[in-house]
């Protein structure tokens, strides 16, 4: 199992010690692009065409509510991949 696959499995368990960089890696893998607010804010927004934007604070550890948002992305994208087969 690759390091990325382990990270995906870890996020699905909703851990309380997730770092921003880990969530960023997952969202970018699924095609989300990070946009900087430009004012030096502490939150960054990830956007993907046809999907609702996801805003996540850059501080660590990330609260479980934000991890749940990324978990929903993983589950939605995984089910979409399976339906395409």
N, CA and C of each residue as an Amber inpcrd file, in Angstrom:
protein
   255
   0.8550000  -1.1720000   0.0000000   0.0000000   0.0000000   0.0000000
   0.9040000   1.2380000   0.0000000   0.6130000   2.1780000  -0.8930000
   1.4440000   3.3720000  -1.0030000   1.1960000   4.3340000   0.1620000
   2.0920000   5.2760000   0.3040000   1.9650000   6.2950000   1.3530000
   0.6670000   7.0810000   1.1760000   0.3140000   7.3890000  -0.0810000
  -0.9140000   8.1370000  -0.3430000  -2.1450000   7.3140000   0.0290000
  -2.1450000   6.0230000  -0.3040000  -3.2650000   5.1530000   0.0590000
  -3.4320000   5.0740000   1.5790000  -2.3280000   5.0350000   2.2880000
  -2.3830000   5.0290000   3.7530000  -2.9730000   6.3250000   4.2750000
  -2.6110000   7.4410000   3.6330000  -3.1640000   8.7400000   4.0340000
  -4.6730000   8.7690000   3.8070000  -5.1260000   8.2600000   2.6640000
  -6.5640000   8.2010000   2.4020000  -7.2830000   7.3820000   3.4640000
  -6.7490000   6.2060000   3.7860000  -7.3600000   5.3520000   4.8070000
  -7.3940000   6.0480000   6.1660000  -6.3310000   6.7790000   6.4590000
  -6.2540000   7.4910000   7.7370000  -7.3260000   8.5790000   7.8270000
  -7.5200000   9.3330000   6.7510000  -8.5180000  10.4000000   6.7430000
  -9.9170000   9.8310000   6.9360000 -10.1730000   8.6660000   6.3770000
 -11.4950000   8.0440000   6.5040000 -11.8280000   7.6740000   7.9420000
 -10.8150000   7.5730000   8.8160000 -11.0690000   7.2600000  10.2210000
 -11.3020000   8.5140000  11.0630000 -11.2620000   9.6990000  10.4300000
 -11.4900000  10.9880000  11.0840000 -10.5610000  11.2370000  12.2780000
  -9.2630000  11.1870000  12.0540000  -8.3250000  11.4430000  13.1510000
  -8.3490000  12.9130000  13.5730000  -7.8830000  13.1720000  14.7750000
  -7.8820000  14.5390000  15.3060000  -6.5370000  15.2380000  15.1380000
  -5.5740000  14.5810000  14.5280000  -4.2370000  15.1680000  14.4170000
  -3.8030000  15.3600000  12.9580000  -4.7520000  15.7330000  12.1000000
  -4.4560000  15.9130000  10.6800000  -3.8320000  17.2860000  10.4540000
  -2.8570000  17.3260000   9.5600000  -2.2200000  18.5950000   9.2040000
  -2.8440000  19.1440000   7.9230000  -2.7640000  20.4460000   7.7600000
  -3.2850000  21.1110000   6.5770000  -2.6820000  20.5180000   5.3110000
  -1.3880000  20.2820000   5.3240000  -0.6940000  19.7750000   4.1390000
  -1.2580000  18.4330000   3.6720000  -1.7020000  17.6060000   4.6210000
  -2.2660000  16.3050000   4.2690000  -3.5980000  16.4710000   3.5410000
  -4.4480000  17.3660000   4.0500000  -5.7340000  17.6020000   3.4020000
  -5.5270000  18.2510000   2.0330000  -4.5660000  19.1390000   1.9460000
  -4.2490000  19.8000000   0.6820000  -3.8430000  18.7600000  -0.3680000
  -3.0110000  17.8260000   0.0200000  -2.5420000  16.7800000  -0.8990000
  -3.7200000  15.9750000  -1.4470000  -4.6460000  15.6270000  -0.5940000
  -5.8010000  14.8350000  -1.0170000  -6.7040000  15.6340000  -1.9510000
  -7.0130000  16.8730000  -1.5620000  -7.9010000  17.6850000  -2.3990000
  -7.2900000  17.9550000  -3.7700000  -6.0000000  18.2200000  -3.8170000
  -5.3450000  18.4510000  -5.1070000  -5.3290000  17.1790000  -5.9460000
  -5.2010000  16.0360000  -5.3160000  -5.2430000  14.7640000  -6.0380000
  -6.5770000  14.6040000  -6.7620000  -7.6620000  15.0400000  -6.1090000
  -8.9910000  14.9130000  -6.6970000  -9.3780000  16.1080000  -7.5680000
  -8.4120000  16.9480000  -7.9160000  -8.6600000  18.0100000  -8.8840000
  -9.0550000  19.3550000  -8.3270000  -9.0120000  19.5170000  -7.0190000
  -9.3210000  20.8150000  -6.4240000  -8.0920000  21.7110000  -6.5340000
  -8.3300000  22.9870000  -6.7670000  -7.2420000  23.9580000  -6.8440000
  -7.3550000  24.9150000  -5.6690000  -6.2220000  25.1760000  -5.0330000
  -6.1870000  26.0550000  -3.8760000  -6.1150000  27.5020000  -4.3460000
  -6.9340000  28.3530000  -3.7380000  -6.8530000  29.7760000  -4.0360000
  -6.5680000  30.5290000  -2.7490000  -5.6160000  31.4140000  -2.8470000
  -5.1940000  32.2050000  -1.7100000  -6.0830000  33.4360000  -1.6010000
  -6.5470000  33.7770000  -0.4030000  -7.4260000  34.9380000  -0.2730000
  -6.7420000  36.2570000  -0.6280000  -5.4260000  36.2670000  -0.6490000
  -4.7040000  37.4730000  -1.0440000  -4.5040000  38.4920000   0.0560000
  -5.1700000  38.3180000   1.1620000  -5.0320000  39.2820000   2.2620000
  -4.2560000  38.6900000   3.4250000  -3.6450000  37.5420000   3.2150000
  -2.8740000  36.9160000   4.2850000  -3.7330000  36.2260000   5.3250000
  -4.9530000  35.8600000   4.9530000  -5.8680000  35.2070000   5.8830000
  -5.3940000  33.8280000   6.2920000  -6.0190000  33.3030000   7.3130000
  -5.6170000  32.0070000   7.8400000  -6.3750000  30.8500000   7.1900000
  -7.3430000  31.1440000   6.3400000  -8.1250000  30.0990000   5.6810000
  -7.8410000  30.1200000   4.1810000  -7.7870000  28.9290000   3.5960000
  -7.5890000  28.8030000   2.1550000  -8.7650000  28.0380000   1.5700000
  -9.1380000  28.4050000   0.3570000 -10.2910000  27.7990000  -0.2950000
  -9.8370000  26.9140000  -1.4430000 -10.4450000  25.7410000  -1.5260000
 -10.1780000  24.7940000  -2.5990000 -11.4150000  24.7390000  -3.4870000
 -11.1890000  24.8630000  -4.7990000 -12.3000000  24.8890000  -5.7450000
 -12.1130000  23.8410000  -6.8400000 -13.2550000  23.3010000  -7.2600000
 -13.2810000  22.3690000  -8.3860000 -14.5720000  22.6440000  -9.1380000
 -14.4730000  22.7190000 -10.4340000 -15.6420000  23.0150000 -11.2550000
 -16.7450000  21.9910000 -10.9950000 -17.9470000  22.4950000 -10.7610000
 -19.0910000  21.6280000 -10.5230000 -19.2390000  21.1640000  -9.0850000
 -18.3570000  21.6080000  -8.2110000 -18.4090000  21.2210000  -6.7900000
 -18.4300000  22.4750000  -5.9070000 -18.9710000  22.3380000  -4.7330000
 -18.9700000  23.4470000  -3.7840000 -17.5460000  23.6860000  -3.2910000
 -17.1700000  24.9490000  -3.0980000 -15.8200000  25.2110000  -2.5790000
 -15.6770000  24.7170000  -1.1470000 -14.4500000  24.3770000  -0.7900000
 -14.1400000  23.9160000   0.5680000 -13.1030000  24.8600000   1.1420000
 -13.4210000  25.4680000   2.2770000 -12.5000000  26.3900000   2.9450000
 -11.9660000  25.7210000   4.1960000 -10.6390000  25.7230000   4.3260000
  -9.9750000  25.0430000   5.4410000  -8.9650000  25.9950000   6.0680000
  -8.9190000  26.0430000   7.4160000  -7.9030000  26.8770000   8.0660000
  -6.5210000  26.2580000   7.9120000  -5.5250000  27.1050000   7.8520000
  -4.1740000  26.6080000   7.6390000  -3.4910000  26.1740000   8.9310000
  -4.0880000  26.4570000  10.0670000  -3.4580000  26.0700000  11.3320000
  -3.6010000  24.5750000  11.5840000  -2.7300000  24.0320000  12.4130000
  -2.7570000  22.6020000  12.7220000  -2.8950000  22.4090000  14.2130000
  -3.4760000  21.3580000  14.7010000  -4.1830000  20.3480000  13.9180000
  -5.5280000  20.8840000  13.4260000  -6.0210000  20.2880000  12.3880000
  -7.2840000  20.6800000  11.7770000  -8.4290000  20.0640000  12.5840000
  -9.4880000  20.8360000  12.7840000 -10.6510000  20.3200000  13.5050000
 -11.3240000  19.2250000  12.6890000 -11.9580000  18.3100000  13.3880000
 -12.5810000  17.1410000  12.7680000 -13.6540000  17.5500000  11.7550000
 -14.3260000  18.6740000  11.9600000 -15.3610000  19.1200000  11.0200000
 -14.7880000  19.3090000   9.6200000 -13.5640000  19.8240000   9.5270000
 -12.9310000  20.0200000   8.2200000 -12.4580000  18.6900000   7.6370000
 -12.0270000  17.7930000   8.4940000 -11.6120000  16.4610000   8.0390000
 -12.8230000  15.7270000   7.4550000 -14.0000000  15.9240000   8.0570000
 -15.2280000  15.3090000   7.5440000 -15.5310000  15.7920000   6.1320000
 -15.2920000  17.0780000   5.8640000 -15.5160000  17.6070000   4.5140000
 -14.6420000  16.8850000   3.4940000 -13.3900000  16.6700000   3.8420000
 -12.4710000  15.9890000   2.9280000 -12.8480000  14.5070000   2.8210000
 -13.2970000  13.9200000   3.9010000 -13.7560000  12.5250000   3.8600000
 -14.9140000  12.3910000   2.8770000 -15.8320000  13.3580000   2.8750000
 -16.9580000  13.3320000   1.9420000 -16.4720000  13.4250000   0.4950000
 -15.4340000  14.2240000   0.2580000 -14.8520000  14.3280000  -1.0820000
 -14.3070000  12.9650000  -1.5090000 -13.5530000  12.3210000  -0.6180000
 -12.9740000  11.0080000  -0.9350000 -14.0800000  10.0150000  -1.2730000
 -15.1110000   9.9700000  -0.4490000 -16.1920000   9.0090000  -0.6630000
 -16.9450000   9.3060000  -1.9610000 -17.2090000  10.5820000  -2.2360000
 -17.9210000  10.9600000  -3.4550000 -17.0880000  10.6290000  -4.6970000
 -15.8060000  10.9750000  -4.6540000 -14.9340000  10.7240000  -5.8080000
 -14.7090000   9.2280000  -6.0210000 -14.6180000   8.4800000  -4.9410000
 -14.4300000   7.0340000  -5.0490000 -15.6680000   6.3770000  -5.6410000
 -16.8470000   6.8170000  -5.2000000 -18.0760000   6.2240000  -5.7380000
 -18.2710000   6.6340000  -7.1940000 -17.8480000   7.8340000  -7.5780000
 -17.9340000   8.2700000  -8.9650000 -17.0350000   7.4080000  -9.8400000
 -15.8230000   7.1300000  -9.3490000 -14.8880000   6.2740000 -10.0920000
 -15.4790000   4.8740000 -10.3070000 -16.1210000   4.3410000  -9.2720000
 -16.6920000   3.0020000  -9.3650000 -17.8810000   2.9770000 -10.3210000
 -18.6760000   4.0600000 -10.3530000 -19.8330000   4.1260000 -11.2410000
 -19.4090000   4.2740000 -12.6970000 -18.2310000   4.8310000 -12.9370000
 -17.7270000   5.0070000 -14.2970000 -17.2530000   3.6990000 -14.9110000
 -17.0180000   2.6930000 -14.0860000 -16.4950000   1.4100000 -14.5850000
 -17.5440000   0.5720000 -15.2170000
